[in-house]
């Protein structure tokens, strides 16, 4: 995915049991850095007192040895944030940590509540005061107003009033609760450590801390981890699964297992399907690094065209850099990617990327390939055209900023000055994704939003059922 496209969402990690839970949480967040780079935080507990450290920036910049030493205890939750709602400021950094009448509480959230603004207005009218602009704080206020006697019940009562996507970790001084919304928009998995348990957005976090993957938290499931062990509840009405297909296309790390899929192999399968749908006579297939690599390999293998590396990525570019006063054409792209001239000169090139959002970077890449001597440039995209914004936790542009929302494939190809442009069809994408026989949300491609109106205002009768062991 090129630099002007969708921003990553958030990552959550929870660890229960080990003596240095915060350090394992830190490592899990490090493995999930790709899901958010604006802020990071960890809240830990020794069973009685909770400790919080949050900061702006990336995990290894925020968490020094000194800061981690201030996070003692055998349970901890952590969060990496990319802002989808709320400003990018320290007050919105998570986990949110509060003290209220019934004790201390911390919460970390991946997703987006589509009725948060309405709920916030209602809560403020009734006297609530918010310290952040994040939709996550709505859940905290709803929990604080609950009359339920147990944390578990107050979580359920609060979540029955919100709508949208959420994978949550909620912690008090002695237990962690993990929850996934009934549609299962965002991933969340359970793992086992030698001396405890872990919950994380993706399995790559489990790999780094040498935890054993157990299973995914199921849509609508609430998992409680405490001295009583690990318990599972299903307190919400069953909904048809709506896993975010973009996790498979771009967001998840390729070495993760998400929604039952090996992400890397799924992306290769998208590329193979794309080659079947949109073949072209060419001399070489190259990826847009790094996100286009698996799909490009799949395309090349299926098409029988040699695969090579035509673009080199500079992995040491920071978030900001100083641009020279003298204009350098395509500077923003060229500082991150550069072409291999001898490889491309006189060649018919297929360049494969996972998606196009605004299209400005793609246009510059085509120009760079032509400057490197490419005879033809054929662009292939391993997902359908993105035509609608996401409501469920991905920072997508407005309709006007999405190039495929306003222009046909032919117009976009002409704008890029490519010899051809083809996207993976929606049918082809879903054929690959549904190999696990699960339901997926593809609203950013179709405009068919599975959740867009508030649930009933009257609360369902609070019942915890289908209790089972870990």
N, C-alpha and C positions, 0 to 999 in steps of 0.2 A: 504494500500500500504506500503510495507516495506521500510526500511531506505535507501536502495541503488537504489531506483527506480526514476521515473520521478520527477523532481522538479516542484514546483508550478509556475504558471505564474504570472501575475500582476493584481492589483486591482485598480479601479478608482472610485472616488466619487466626485460629484459636488453638491453644495448647493447654492440656490439663494433665497434671501428674508429675512431670519431671521437676527436679529441684531448680533448674534454671529455665523455667518455661519462657521467660521473656527473650532469652538468647535464641531459643529454637523458633520463637515467633519472628524474631528479627531475620533469621535465615529464611524462613518461609516467605516473608515479605520481600526479601532480596530476590528470591526466585520468581516472584510475581511483580517485579518492578515494571514490566511491560504494560500492566493494567492501570498504571497511574503514577505520575511523576511530580505532581504539584505539591503534595504534602504526604506525611506519613506519621504514624503514631502507634504507641503500645500502651495498654493499661494492664498492670499485673496485680496479683493479690497473694498474700501469704496465708489466706484463710480468715484474716480479720481486717487488715488494712489494705486499701487499694492505692496504687501508685500510678501516676500518669506522666508520660513524656510524649509530646507531639511537636512537630516542627515543619517548616516549609522546605521543600526540596526532596531529594531522593534519599533512599534508605541509608546508604553508606555515608551520606553527608550529614544526616540528622543524628544518627545513632553512633556516638563515640563510645569507647569503653566506659567512660565516666557516666554517661547517660544510661547505659544499660545496667551499670552497677546500682543505679537508683531505682531499679525495677525488680525487686526481690519477689520470690514467691513461686508456687507450684501451679498456678494457672494464669493465663494471659490471653488477651486478644489484641490483634493488630490490624492496621488498615493502611492501604495506599490509595490516594485519592486523585482522580481527575475530575474536575468540576463538570457535572452535567446539570445540576441545579445549584444555585447559590454562588457567591463570589469566591474567587481564589484568594482567600485570606486565612490567617491563622485561626480565627474564630470558627471557621468552617472545617478545620482539620479534624479528622477522626482518629480513634474512637472518641465520641462525645462522652464526657465524664461528668456526672452530677451527684450531688448529695441532696436528698430530699427526706421527707418525714419518715420513710420506711428504710432509709439506709443509703448506701452508695450504689451507683449503677453506671455501667458503661455500655455503649452500643456502637457497632460498626456495620455499615450498610453498603451493599453493592446493588444498584438498581435505581429506579425512579418511581415515585408515587404520583400518579396522574391526577389524583384529587387532593394533592397536598395544599395547593393554594386555597381551595375552598375550606379545607379542614383548619388551616392556619387562621383564616379570617374568622371562622366560628370560634376557635379557641381564644383568640385575642379579644373578641367581643365579650367573652365570658371571663376575662381577667388574666389570661395567660400572658406571660412576657417571654419573648424568645431572645436568646443571646446570639443565634446564628441565623443565616438565611438558607440553611440546608433543609431539605424536606425530611431528613432523618430525625430532626428534633421534634417533628410532629408526633412521631411514635413515642418519644420519651414523655411528652405532655399527656398523651392519651393513657400511657401506663400510669403516670403519677395520679391521674384522676380516677383510675380504676379503684373500685371498692373490694376487689378480689383479695383474698387473704394470702395467696401464694404467688410468687413471681411468675410461675408458669401460667397461672390463670389470668394475670394482668396482661401478660404478653398476648395471649389469645384474644382477650377482650379488646385490646388496642388494635390488633391486626385485623379484626373483623370490621373495623371502621375505615380501613385504608384500601386503596385500589392501585394496582400497578405491579411493578416488578420489584422484588426484594429477596436477596439472600442476606440474612442477618446473623450477627453474633451479638448476644446480650450476656453481660456478666455482672454478677454481684460478688461479694467477697469470697464466696465458697462454691459457686457453680457457674457453668457456661450453658447457655441455651442457643442452639443453632436452628434457624427456621428458613424454609424456602417457600416462596409464594405458591398458591395452588396451581398456577400455570407453569411453574418451573422455568421462567424466562432465563434466569442467570444460573450458572453452574455452582455446585457446592458438593464437596466430597468428604467422606469420613476416612480416617486412617488410624492405625494402631502403632503406638510406640512400645518399647520394652517396658516402660514404666508409666504408660498413660495413653492418651488419645489426642488426636489432632483433627481439626476441621479446616478446610482450605478451599479457595476458589477453584484451584486446579491441582491435578496430581503431580505436576512438576515440583510443587512445593514439598510434597511428601517425599519425593525422591531425594531432594537435597538433605533433608534431616533424617533420612533412612527410616521413614515410617512405612508401614505396609498398608497399601490401599485396601480398604474393606468394601466400600460401596459408595454410591452417590446418595446424598440426602435426597429423598424423593419429593416431587412437587407436593406442596401442602403438608409436608412433614415437619414436626417439631422434635428436636433431639435435645434431651437434657443430659448433661455430663456432670456428675457430682460424686460424693463419697458412696452413694448408693449404686454407682455404676453408670452405664449408659442406657437410657430409656428412650423409647420412641413413641410418639403420639401422632394421630391424624385428626386434628380438631376442626378442620375446615371442610366445607362442601367440595366434593370432587369436581374438578374442571378438566377439560381436554388439554393435554400438555401442549405448551407453546414455547418450546426451547428456541432460543435465539440462534438462527442459522448462521448469523455473522460470526458467532464464536468459532464455528468450523471454518469459515472463510478467512478470517483475519485475526480476531482478538486473542484467542487462546494460543499459548505457546505450542509450537509444532510437536514438542516432545510430551505433551499432556494427553490424557485420556479424558474426553469431554462428552457427556451425553451418551456414553457407551461407545464412542468412536475413538480410534487412534487418529489424532488430528492430522499428523503428517501424511498418513496413508489416505485419508479422506481428501486432503488437498491435491494429492497426486491423482486421485480418482476424478476430481473436478477437472483437472487438466486433460486427462484421457477422454472424458466426455466432451470437453471443448474441442479436442482434435477431431473427434468423430463428427461433431456438428459443424465445425468451421475449418476444414482442411485448406491448405494453401501450399503451392510449390515454393519451396524455400531452401536455402543452403544451411542455415543454422537457426537454432532456437536459443534465445537468451532470456534470463529472468530479470525482473526489476528486483534487486536485492533489498531486503532479504525475503520480503513477504511473498514474492512471486516465484520463489525457488521450487517448492514442491509441485506446484501446478505446471511450471515450465518443464520439469523433468517428466511429468506424466504426459504432457502434450508431445514432447519429443519422442518418448518411447512409443506412444500410440501412432504417431505420424511417421515414424521411421526416419526422422530428420536429426542430424547430429546436434547434441546439446553442448553449449559452451558458455563461458562467463564473459560477456561483452561489456558489462558494467562493473566497476569496482567501487565498493562503498567505503567511505572514510568512517571508521567506527569511533573516531576520537573527536567528532564534532560535538561541542557543547550545545546547550540550549540557546546560547546567544553567541554571536561573533561580530567582529568589527568589519564592516564592509568598506572597501576602499572608495575614496571620493571619485576616482576615475571609474566610469561605468564599465562593468564587465558583464557581457551578455550571459543571462541565465545563471548569475552568480549564486543565488540561493540553492539551486539544484547542483551546480558544479562543485560546490564545496563539500557536498555529501556524496555525489556520484561522479565518476569519470569513466570515459569510454576507453576501450583497448583498440587503438586505431588499426594496427596490423591485422587484427582478427576480422574486422568488419569491412574493410575496404573491398569494394566490388561485390559484396555479398547481398543476397536476398535474405533479410533478417525478419524472424518472427520474435517479437518482444512480448513476454507474458507477464501480466500483473494480476493481482487478486481482485481489484476493484478500481473504479474511478468515481470521484465525488465531484469536485469542482472542475477538474480537468486541466488546470494550469500547469501542473508538473508534468503530466503526460505529454502535453504539447511541447514543452521544453525538451523532454527526453527524445522525442522524434527528431527535433531539430539537431540535437547533439549527435544522434546516430548518423544523420545525413552529413554532418560536418566531419564525422569520422570515416566517411567514404562509403556508407551503406548504399547499395544500388537500389534496394527496395526496403521499405519498412512496413511490416504488417503487425498491427497491434491486436492481441488476443487477451480477453479479460475473463477470468475464471469464476465470474458471478454475473447475474443479470444487471441491467442498468438500475442504479439507485435513483428512484423517482420521488420518494417521500421521506420526511424526517422520522426519526425514531422517537417514541414516547417513553421508552422503557429503560433508559440508563446509558444511552450512547449519545455522545455529543455530535449530532448531525447538523448540518447547516439547514437553513430554511429552503422551501421549495425553489425560491428564486436563485439560490446559490448552487443547487444541484443541477449540473449541466444536463443530465438525462431527463430532468423534469420539464425542461423547456425546449429541447432540441432532439431531433431524430438521430439515429445512428449515423445516417449519411451526412447530416450536418456536422456532427461531432468529428467524424472522420476527416471531413474537409477542413474543419478548424484545426485539427492536429496536423494537417498536411501529411497524413499517412496514406499508404497505397491501399490499405484496407483496414477495417476495424470490425471485430465481431465479439459479442458477449456470449457467455454460457446462457442457454435458455433457462427460464424458470423451471420448466418441466425437467430438464436435464439435471439441474441442481438438486431438485427435490427427489429425483430418482436415486441419486447418490446418497443424499442425506437420510433418506427413509430406509436404508438398508438395515437399520436397527429398529424399524417399525415404530418410530416415535413421531409425535406431532411437533411441528416447528412453526415459529413465527417468522414470516417473511414480509412483514408489512412495509419495510423500507423499499421493497421491490414492487409491491402490489397495491399498497394503500389500504389493505384490508386489515384494520387494527382489531385484534381479538379483545382488547379491553380499552374502552374509551369513554364510558359513562360510569358515574358512581354506582356502587352497589346499593342495595336497599339501606335506608337509614336505620330501620329497626334491626337490632342485633339479633343474630341467631342465638338460640338457647345455648349457653356455654356447656359443652360436653367434651370430655376427653375420652376417645374410644380407640379401639384397635391397638391397645398397648402391647408392645412386644419387646423382646430382648435385642441387644445390639447385634 
